[in-house]
Amino acid sequence: MSIPRGLGFGAAVIGNLYTQVTDEQAHEAVSAAWQRGIRYYDTAPHYGLGLSERRLGAALREHPREEYTVSTKVGRRLEPQADAGDDLANGFAVPATYRRVWDFSADGVRRTLDAGLERLGLDRVDIVYLHDPDDHAEQAFREGYPALEKLRSEGVVGAIGAGMNQAEMLTRFVRDTDVDVVLCAGRYTLLDQSALTDLLPAAVERGVSVVIGGAFNSGLLADPKPGATYNYAEAPADLLDRAVRMKEVARRHGITLRAAALAFCMAHPAVASVLVGARSADEVHDCVDQFATPVPAALWQELRDTGLLVTEEPS
């Protein structure tokens, strides 16, 4: 199973990430992504306690199933609970009518996937990731991964992998298992190239596809200004200064920092897709326009010459 190469749609934001999005806005965002040629869509039960899966499934129902690729995740099982306020402590502006239970057991993987398929309104998904197994490595490798292998062999899913905000454990998945793809968030960007040390070379060697999430490091590279977030917390002063200086270099070369950030992620040969989150049709159109913007080689060279970029990538 191949992942459509290029820009993908990250559906966390339509699960009311940080702020509310209406059903109409979510539908318009997915429709705009389809209109602009995006054919890979990623979601998870974690995103809005299932709201992202429901909204994404509803929007994609209008399109031929064979024409798009959809991924979801397992590892956080949703259990109903009495009204417990909102879910903002976990980053989502939704009622806390469910609670998340970490569960990478074989039974948990199947139950979580079955519930996700029901919310999506699909009988299969193309890709399933083990979601953030950082503190659950033993169970994820011993039980969760074999369960995904079995689902793949049964044809319930097309491809399997893991999605994390780190590169080290993803490298272990690439080297020690038969995953098809890994989703690496925030660790191959203009500000953090830790995935370049081991993960990306291992993926090239093993023929494993890499999907990059968090190309803007949760906001700083999209709009560097005081109060901007870096990896879901307020950006440290030194990184804010670095991002502001990068933005000025991009401006001198006639492009935006957003365009440079997306192009940087996509340029590595291991990378199949770069996910962007958009909560409106306008944001989708902007992301696609930035992704299509040619980035002059002189920009990369100036970033290196000024010490703002310490890798030879893109070559």
Secondary structure as UniProt FT lines:
FT   STRAND          6..10
FT   TURN            11..12
FT   HELIX           13..15
FT   HELIX           23..35
FT   TURN            36..37
FT   STRAND          40..42
FT   TURN            45..50
FT   HELIX           51..60
FT   TURN            61..62
FT   HELIX           65..67
FT   STRAND          69..74
FT   STRAND          76..80
FT   STRAND          86..87
FT   HELIX           88..90
FT   STRAND          92..95
FT   STRAND          98..102
FT   HELIX           106..120
FT   STRAND          125..131
FT   HELIX           134..136
FT   HELIX           137..139
FT   HELIX           140..144
FT   HELIX           145..153
FT   TURN            154..155
FT   STRAND          157..164
FT   HELIX           168..176
FT   STRAND          181..185
FT   HELIX           194..196
FT   TURN            197..198
FT   HELIX           199..206
FT   STRAND          209..213
FT   TURN            215..216
FT   HELIX           217..219
FT   TURN            220..222
FT   TURN            226..227
FT   STRAND          229..230
FT   TURN            231..232
FT   STRAND          233..234
FT   HELIX           237..252
FT   TURN            253..254
FT   HELIX           257..266
FT   TURN            269..270
FT   STRAND          271..277
FT   HELIX           281..291
FT   HELIX           297..305
FT   TURN            306..307
//
